[in-house]
Amino acid sequence: MARAVGVSRTLVSFAFRGTPGVSEETKQAILEAAKRLGYRPNAVAADLASKRPSAVGLYLLDLRNEVYVDIFSGVREALGQGRNRLILSVSHSTSGVDESSVGSLIEARVGIIIAATLVDTDPEIQELARSVALVSVARRVDGVDSVYSDDGGGARAATEHLLALGHTRIAHVTGPRNESHEVRWRAYEATMRHAGLAPRVIFADDYTQAAAEKAAASLLRGPNRPTAVFAHNDELALGIREAAWKRGLAVPGDLSLVGYDNSRISRLHGIDLTSVDLRALELGRTAGTAALERLADPGAPVVDRRLESRLIVRSSTAPR
């Protein structure tokens, strides 16, 4: 490639990386020759040569949940058309550590991993962050760059909304018990107890619609069934909605329902789900920016950026 243009390999590298000092005429000659010869620069080799990896790894817990698609879109938007390659890895499990998915990013020699959302314990994540630069998304971890939504405030707002509508039998359905997702159900419990009411937390086997429908089947039986349910996410809320329909219960006439995420499906006509907006797209943008800042300055102070959540009231909730 360098021989075809009559320049050094270093100058070719500078041209592809946009390094200052290469004249526009030379740059265009190099790019035209590359196109003619079908040449593609080896980004991994370039990273090794510079000793400063530029690739960004993105770990997503679950692509079945649209919130992670929005986070991906936000990260990609933040990275823009720069020199930072984005390498994606998706977990095979939503209930435990998926070491192979995270490990594949490390093996790809990324400079930093944006993780949305790790379900490891805090000490495990802190240990991982000692071996590779890490931005935790949708979860705050002490000592690790974190970009997250105010889950405690969002869960309180959802529960207080149902209380204000006159509901007293309010249940909360969440996924498997783990450290990464306990903020919402802890805030729900505290809000219920502050109101002098007994909380009722149901742990489903997973964070999917099918798992929620299975968990809600027994929850919605009997005369003392809840009149309102606050779900950990919109996926679970839709599973509860399906279980209610199968029992002949109308939403919101017989059961008020609140989700979390404000996903695209929650806004559809006929679904119209009251939901807490955790601002997934903005989380992704902010995490992408934080990753670029960390790559540029590895010794900078730990990032701790919290976005305010907000309750979006729709027609799935009604007065008791």
LOMI-995946 format. One record per residue (C-alpha): residue number from 1; y, z, x. Coordinates in steps of 0.1 Angstrom, whole numbers, plus 2048, in hexadecimal, padded with zeros to 3 digits. Each point is the difference from the previous one (the first is absolute). Layout:
N
<pt pos="NUM" y="Y" z="Z" x="X"/>
...
***
This chain:
320
<pt pos="1" y="800" z="800" x="800"/>
<pt pos="2" y="819" z="80A" x="81B"/>
<pt pos="3" y="7F5" z="7E2" x="815"/>
<pt pos="4" y="806" z="7E8" x="7E3"/>
<pt pos="5" y="825" z="80B" x="7FD"/>
<pt pos="6" y="805" z="805" x="825"/>
<pt pos="7" y="809" z="825" x="7FE"/>
<pt pos="8" y="7F0" z="821" x="80B"/>
<pt pos="9" y="7E8" z="813" x="7EA"/>
<pt pos="10" y="819" z="81C" x="7FF"/>
<pt pos="11" y="81A" z="7EA" x="7F1"/>
<pt pos="12" y="7E8" z="7F4" x="7E6"/>
<pt pos="13" y="7F8" z="825" x="7F7"/>
<pt pos="14" y="826" z="808" x="7FE"/>
<pt pos="15" y="805" z="7E2" x="7E9"/>
<pt pos="16" y="7E6" z="80B" x="7E7"/>
<pt pos="17" y="80B" z="824" x="801"/>
<pt pos="18" y="825" z="7F7" x="7FB"/>
<pt pos="19" y="80A" z="811" x="820"/>
<pt pos="20" y="825" z="7F9" x="80A"/>
<pt pos="21" y="805" z="7EA" x="81E"/>
<pt pos="22" y="7EE" z="7E1" x="7F4"/>
<pt pos="23" y="817" z="7E3" x="7F8"/>
<pt pos="24" y="7FD" z="7F1" x="7DD"/>
<pt pos="25" y="7F7" z="7DE" x="80F"/>
<pt pos="26" y="7E4" z="80F" x="814"/>
<pt pos="27" y="7F4" z="815" x="7E3"/>
<pt pos="28" y="7FE" z="7E1" x="7E9"/>
<pt pos="29" y="7EE" z="7EC" x="81B"/>
<pt pos="30" y="7E6" z="81C" x="803"/>
<pt pos="31" y="7FB" z="804" x="7DA"/>
<pt pos="32" y="7FD" z="7DA" x="7FB"/>
<pt pos="33" y="7E6" z="7FD" x="81C"/>
<pt pos="34" y="7ED" z="81E" x="7F1"/>
<pt pos="35" y="7FF" z="7EE" x="7DE"/>
<pt pos="36" y="7F5" z="7E0" x="80F"/>
<pt pos="37" y="7E4" z="810" x="814"/>
<pt pos="38" y="7F6" z="818" x="7E5"/>
<pt pos="39" y="807" z="81E" x="816"/>
<pt pos="40" y="801" z="823" x="7F2"/>
<pt pos="41" y="80C" z="81D" x="816"/>
<pt pos="42" y="7E7" z="81C" x="806"/>
<pt pos="43" y="812" z="81E" x="7F1"/>
<pt pos="44" y="7E6" z="819" x="80C"/>
<pt pos="45" y="803" z="7F4" x="823"/>
<pt pos="46" y="825" z="801" x="7FE"/>
<pt pos="47" y="7FF" z="824" x="7F5"/>
<pt pos="48" y="7E9" z="809" x="81C"/>
<pt pos="49" y="817" z="7EF" x="819"/>
<pt pos="50" y="81E" z="812" x="7F3"/>
<pt pos="51" y="7ED" z="822" x="7FE"/>
<pt pos="52" y="813" z="806" x="7DF"/>
<pt pos="53" y="7EA" z="7F6" x="7E2"/>
<pt pos="54" y="814" z="7F0" x="7E4"/>
<pt pos="55" y="7E6" z="7FD" x="7E5"/>
<pt pos="56" y="803" z="816" x="7E1"/>
<pt pos="57" y="7E0" z="80B" x="7EF"/>
<pt pos="58" y="801" z="808" x="7DB"/>
<pt pos="59" y="7E4" z="815" x="7F1"/>
<pt pos="60" y="7FE" z="800" x="7DA"/>
<pt pos="61" y="7EA" z="818" x="7ED"/>
<pt pos="62" y="7F8" z="7EB" x="7E1"/>
<pt pos="63" y="80B" z="7DD" x="7F7"/>
<pt pos="64" y="7F3" z="804" x="7DD"/>
<pt pos="65" y="81F" z="816" x="7FA"/>
<pt pos="66" y="81F" z="7EB" x="7FD"/>
<pt pos="67" y="816" z="81B" x="811"/>
<pt pos="68" y="7F0" z="7F6" x="822"/>
<pt pos="69" y="808" z="7DB" x="7FA"/>
<pt pos="70" y="824" z="80A" x="7FB"/>
<pt pos="71" y="7FF" z="815" x="820"/>
<pt pos="72" y="7F2" z="7E2" x="812"/>
<pt pos="73" y="81C" z="7EA" x="7F3"/>
<pt pos="74" y="81A" z="819" x="80B"/>
<pt pos="75" y="7F2" z="803" x="823"/>
<pt pos="76" y="7FE" z="7DA" x="804"/>
<pt pos="77" y="824" z="7FD" x="7F4"/>
<pt pos="78" y="80C" z="81A" x="819"/>
<pt pos="79" y="7EE" z="7EE" x="81D"/>
<pt pos="80" y="810" z="7DF" x="7F5"/>
<pt pos="81" y="7FC" z="7E2" x="817"/>
<pt pos="82" y="801" z="815" x="821"/>
<pt pos="83" y="7E7" z="7FF" x="81C"/>
<pt pos="84" y="7EB" z="81D" x="7F1"/>
<pt pos="85" y="7DF" z="7F4" x="7F3"/>
<pt pos="86" y="7F2" z="812" x="7E2"/>
<pt pos="87" y="7DB" z="808" x="800"/>
<pt pos="88" y="7F1" z="80C" x="7DF"/>
<pt pos="89" y="7E2" z="817" x="7FB"/>
<pt pos="90" y="7F5" z="80D" x="7DE"/>
<pt pos="91" y="7EA" z="81F" x="7FB"/>
<pt pos="92" y="7DD" z="7FD" x="7F1"/>
<pt pos="93" y="803" z="823" x="7F2"/>
<pt pos="94" y="81A" z="813" x="7EC"/>
<pt pos="95" y="7EE" z="822" x="802"/>
<pt pos="96" y="7FC" z="805" x="825"/>
<pt pos="97" y="809" z="7F6" x="823"/>
<pt pos="98" y="7FA" z="7DB" x="808"/>
<pt pos="99" y="7FF" z="801" x="826"/>
<pt pos="100" y="7F5" z="7DC" x="803"/>
<pt pos="101" y="81F" z="7F2" x="7EE"/>
<pt pos="102" y="818" z="815" x="816"/>
<pt pos="103" y="7EB" z="7F9" x="81F"/>
<pt pos="104" y="802" z="7DB" x="7FB"/>
<pt pos="105" y="826" z="802" x="803"/>
<pt pos="106" y="7FE" z="814" x="820"/>
<pt pos="107" y="7E7" z="7E7" x="80E"/>
<pt pos="108" y="819" z="7E5" x="7F8"/>
<pt pos="109" y="818" z="811" x="818"/>
<pt pos="110" y="81C" z="805" x="7E7"/>
<pt pos="111" y="81F" z="812" x="80C"/>
<pt pos="112" y="802" z="816" x="7E1"/>
<pt pos="113" y="7ED" z="806" x="7DF"/>
<pt pos="114" y="811" z="803" x="7DE"/>
<pt pos="115" y="7E7" z="813" x="7EB"/>
<pt pos="116" y="801" z="801" x="7DA"/>
<pt pos="117" y="7EF" z="817" x="7F8"/>
<pt pos="118" y="7E9" z="814" x="818"/>
<pt pos="119" y="7EA" z="819" x="7EE"/>
<pt pos="120" y="7F7" z="813" x="820"/>
<pt pos="121" y="80C" z="824" x="806"/>
<pt pos="122" y="822" z="806" x="810"/>
<pt pos="123" y="7F0" z="80A" x="822"/>
<pt pos="124" y="7EB" z="7E1" x="800"/>
<pt pos="125" y="81E" z="7EA" x="7FA"/>
<pt pos="126" y="814" z="812" x="81B"/>
<pt pos="127" y="7E3" z="7FA" x="818"/>
<pt pos="128" y="800" z="7DB" x="7F8"/>
<pt pos="129" y="826" z="7FF" x="805"/>
<pt pos="130" y="7FA" z="80C" x="824"/>
<pt pos="131" y="7EC" z="7E1" x="808"/>
<pt pos="132" y="815" z="7E6" x="7EE"/>
<pt pos="133" y="823" z="800" x="7F1"/>
<pt pos="134" y="7FD" z="806" x="7DB"/>
<pt pos="135" y="816" z="7FF" x="7E1"/>
<pt pos="136" y="7F1" z="812" x="7E2"/>
<pt pos="137" y="80A" z="7F1" x="7DF"/>
<pt pos="138" y="800" z="812" x="7DE"/>
<pt pos="139" y="7F6" z="820" x="812"/>
<pt pos="140" y="813" z="818" x="816"/>
<pt pos="141" y="7EE" z="80D" x="81F"/>
<pt pos="142" y="811" z="819" x="818"/>
<pt pos="143" y="808" z="7F1" x="822"/>
<pt pos="144" y="7F8" z="7DC" x="7F5"/>
<pt pos="145" y="819" z="7E5" x="7F5"/>
<pt pos="146" y="7FE" z="803" x="7DA"/>
<pt pos="147" y="80F" z="7EB" x="7E3"/>
<pt pos="148" y="7F8" z="80E" x="7DE"/>
<pt pos="149" y="80B" z="806" x="7DD"/>
<pt pos="150" y="809" z="821" x="7F0"/>
<pt pos="151" y="7DE" z="806" x="7F0"/>
<pt pos="152" y="807" z="824" x="7F7"/>
<pt pos="153" y="820" z="7F6" x="7EE"/>
<pt pos="154" y="7EF" z="7E3" x="7EF"/>
<pt pos="155" y="7E3" z="815" x="7F3"/>
<pt pos="156" y="818" z="81B" x="7F4"/>
<pt pos="157" y="815" z="7E6" x="7ED"/>
<pt pos="158" y="7E1" z="7F2" x="7F0"/>
<pt pos="159" y="7F3" z="822" x="7F5"/>
<pt pos="160" y="822" z="80C" x="7F4"/>
<pt pos="161" y="804" z="7E0" x="7EC"/>
<pt pos="162" y="7E0" z="808" x="7EC"/>
<pt pos="163" y="80A" z="824" x="7FC"/>
<pt pos="164" y="822" z="7F5" x="7F2"/>
<pt pos="165" y="7EE" z="7EB" x="7E6"/>
<pt pos="166" y="7EF" z="81F" x="7F4"/>
<pt pos="167" y="7DD" z="7FC" x="810"/>
<pt pos="168" y="7EF" z="820" x="80B"/>
<pt pos="169" y="7DD" z="7F3" x="807"/>
<pt pos="170" y="807" z="7E9" x="81D"/>
<pt pos="171" y="7E5" z="7F6" x="819"/>
<pt pos="172" y="803" z="7F0" x="822"/>
<pt pos="173" y="7E6" z="7E7" x="80B"/>
<pt pos="174" y="7FE" z="7F8" x="826"/>
<pt pos="175" y="7E7" z="7F2" x="818"/>
<pt pos="176" y="7EA" z="812" x="81A"/>
<pt pos="177" y="80E" z="820" x="80D"/>
<pt pos="178" y="810" z="7F9" x="822"/>
<pt pos="179" y="81E" z="80B" x="814"/>
<pt pos="180" y="812" z="7DE" x="7FD"/>
<pt pos="181" y="804" z="801" x="7DA"/>
<pt pos="182" y="803" z="825" x="7F8"/>
<pt pos="183" y="826" z="801" x="7FD"/>
<pt pos="184" y="801" z="7F1" x="7DD"/>
<pt pos="185" y="7E5" z="816" x="7F0"/>
<pt pos="186" y="80E" z="81F" x="811"/>
<pt pos="187" y="823" z="7F8" x="7F2"/>
<pt pos="188" y="7F1" z="7FA" x="7DD"/>
<pt pos="189" y="7EE" z="822" x="802"/>
<pt pos="190" y="820" z="812" x="80B"/>
<pt pos="191" y="814" z="7F0" x="7E4"/>
<pt pos="192" y="7E6" z="80A" x="7E5"/>
<pt pos="193" y="7FE" z="824" x="80C"/>
<pt pos="194" y="826" z="802" x="801"/>
<pt pos="195" y="800" z="7F6" x="7DB"/>
<pt pos="196" y="7E6" z="81C" x="7F9"/>
<pt pos="197" y="7E4" z="7E7" x="7FA"/>
<pt pos="198" y="7DD" z="7FB" x="80F"/>
<pt pos="199" y="7FD" z="7E1" x="816"/>
<pt pos="200" y="7E1" z="7EB" x="7FE"/>
<pt pos="201" y="7F8" z="7E9" x="81D"/>
<pt pos="202" y="7E4" z="7E7" x="7FE"/>
<pt pos="203" y="7F3" z="7F1" x="821"/>
<pt pos="204" y="7F2" z="7DD" x="7FB"/>
<pt pos="205" y="7E7" z="7F1" x="818"/>
<pt pos="206" y="819" z="7E5" x="80C"/>
<pt pos="207" y="823" z="7F3" x="7F9"/>
<pt pos="208" y="7F5" z="7E3" x="7EB"/>
<pt pos="209" y="801" z="7F8" x="7DB"/>
<pt pos="210" y="7DB" z="803" x="7FC"/>
<pt pos="211" y="7FF" z="823" x="811"/>
<pt pos="212" y="81C" z="80C" x="7E9"/>
<pt pos="213" y="7EF" z="7F3" x="7E1"/>
<pt pos="214" y="7E1" z="812" x="809"/>
<pt pos="215" y="813" z="821" x="807"/>
<pt pos="216" y="814" z="7FD" x="7E0"/>
<pt pos="217" y="7E2" z="7FB" x="7E9"/>
<pt pos="218" y="7F8" z="825" x="7FF"/>
<pt pos="219" y="825" z="80B" x="804"/>
<pt pos="220" y="809" z="7EF" x="7DF"/>
<pt pos="221" y="7E5" z="810" x="7EB"/>
<pt pos="222" y="803" z="81D" x="7E9"/>
<pt pos="223" y="81C" z="811" x="7EC"/>
<pt pos="224" y="811" z="80E" x="81E"/>
<pt pos="225" y="803" z="7E0" x="813"/>
<pt pos="226" y="821" z="7FA" x="812"/>
<pt pos="227" y="81C" z="7EF" x="7EC"/>
<pt pos="228" y="80E" z="7F2" x="820"/>
<pt pos="229" y="7F3" z="7F6" x="822"/>
<pt pos="230" y="813" z="7FA" x="820"/>
<pt pos="231" y="7EC" z="7EA" x="818"/>
<pt pos="232" y="802" z="7FF" x="826"/>
<pt pos="233" y="807" z="7DA" x="7FE"/>
<pt pos="234" y="803" z="7E3" x="7E8"/>
<pt pos="235" y="7DC" z="7F5" x="807"/>
<pt pos="236" y="7F3" z="821" x="7F4"/>
<pt pos="237" y="817" z="800" x="7E2"/>
<pt pos="238" y="7F2" z="7DF" x="7F5"/>
<pt pos="239" y="7DD" z="80D" x="802"/>
<pt pos="240" y="80A" z="81E" x="7EB"/>
<pt pos="241" y="811" z="7E8" x="7E7"/>
<pt pos="242" y="7DF" z="7ED" x="7FD"/>
<pt pos="243" y="7EC" z="820" x="7FB"/>
<pt pos="244" y="819" z="80B" x="7E4"/>
<pt pos="245" y="7FC" z="7DE" x="7EF"/>
<pt pos="246" y="7DA" z="803" x="800"/>
<pt pos="247" y="803" z="822" x="7EF"/>
<pt pos="248" y="818" z="7F2" x="7E6"/>
<pt pos="249" y="81F" z="812" x="80E"/>
<pt pos="250" y="821" z="7EE" x="7FF"/>
<pt pos="251" y="819" z="801" x="81D"/>
<pt pos="252" y="819" z="80F" x="7FA"/>
<pt pos="253" y="7F8" z="80B" x="7DD"/>
<pt pos="254" y="7E2" z="816" x="809"/>
<pt pos="255" y="804" z="801" x="826"/>
<pt pos="256" y="820" z="7FD" x="815"/>
<pt pos="257" y="7F9" z="7F1" x="822"/>
<pt pos="258" y="813" z="800" x="821"/>
<pt pos="259" y="7F6" z="7ED" x="81F"/>
<pt pos="260" y="80E" z="7FF" x="824"/>
<pt pos="261" y="80B" z="7E2" x="816"/>
<pt pos="262" y="813" z="7EB" x="7E6"/>
<pt pos="263" y="7E9" z="7E3" x="808"/>
<pt pos="264" y="805" z="7DD" x="7F2"/>
<pt pos="265" y="7E5" z="806" x="7E6"/>
<pt pos="266" y="811" z="81F" x="7F3"/>
<pt pos="267" y="81E" z="7EB" x="7F5"/>
<pt pos="268" y="7EB" z="7E6" x="7EC"/>
<pt pos="269" y="806" z="7FE" x="7DB"/>
<pt pos="270" y="7E4" z="811" x="7EE"/>
<pt pos="271" y="7FB" z="818" x="81D"/>
<pt pos="272" y="824" z="80D" x="803"/>
<pt pos="273" y="7F5" z="81E" x="814"/>
<pt pos="274" y="817" z="81D" x="808"/>
<pt pos="275" y="7FD" z="803" x="826"/>
<pt pos="276" y="810" z="810" x="81F"/>
<pt pos="277" y="80E" z="7E5" x="817"/>
<pt pos="278" y="7F8" z="809" x="824"/>
<pt pos="279" y="813" z="7E0" x="80B"/>
<pt pos="280" y="7E3" z="7F0" x="812"/>
<pt pos="281" y="813" z="7E1" x="80B"/>
<pt pos="282" y="81B" z="815" x="810"/>
<pt pos="283" y="7E6" z="816" x="810"/>
<pt pos="284" y="7F2" z="7E1" x="811"/>
<pt pos="285" y="822" z="7F4" x="80B"/>
<pt pos="286" y="809" z="822" x="80E"/>
<pt pos="287" y="7DF" z="804" x="812"/>
<pt pos="288" y="803" z="7DE" x="80F"/>
<pt pos="289" y="823" z="808" x="80D"/>
<pt pos="290" y="7F3" z="822" x="80E"/>
<pt pos="291" y="7E4" z="7EE" x="812"/>
<pt pos="292" y="818" z="7E8" x="811"/>
<pt pos="293" y="816" z="81D" x="80A"/>
<pt pos="294" y="7E3" z="812" x="80F"/>
<pt pos="295" y="7F5" z="7E1" x="814"/>
<pt pos="296" y="823" z="7FC" x="80D"/>
<pt pos="297" y="803" z="825" x="80A"/>
<pt pos="298" y="7DF" z="812" x="803"/>
<pt pos="299" y="812" z="821" x="80A"/>
<pt pos="300" y="816" z="802" x="7E1"/>
<pt pos="301" y="7FF" z="81E" x="7E9"/>
<pt pos="302" y="7E5" z="801" x="7E6"/>
<pt pos="303" y="809" z="7ED" x="7E0"/>
<pt pos="304" y="800" z="813" x="7DF"/>
<pt pos="305" y="80D" z="7EB" x="7E4"/>
<pt pos="306" y="7FB" z="80B" x="7DC"/>
<pt pos="307" y="809" z="7E9" x="7E3"/>
<pt pos="308" y="809" z="80F" x="7DE"/>
<pt pos="309" y="7E7" z="7F9" x="7E5"/>
<pt pos="310" y="80B" z="7FA" x="7DC"/>
<pt pos="311" y="7EF" z="802" x="7DE"/>
<pt pos="312" y="801" z="7E0" x="7EB"/>
<pt pos="313" y="7FB" z="809" x="7DC"/>
<pt pos="314" y="7EF" z="7E6" x="7EA"/>
<pt pos="315" y="7ED" z="800" x="7DF"/>
<pt pos="316" y="7DF" z="811" x="80B"/>
<pt pos="317" y="810" z="822" x="7FB"/>
<pt pos="318" y="80C" z="80F" x="7DF"/>
<pt pos="319" y="809" z="822" x="7F1"/>
<pt pos="320" y="7E3" z="817" x="7F6"/>
***
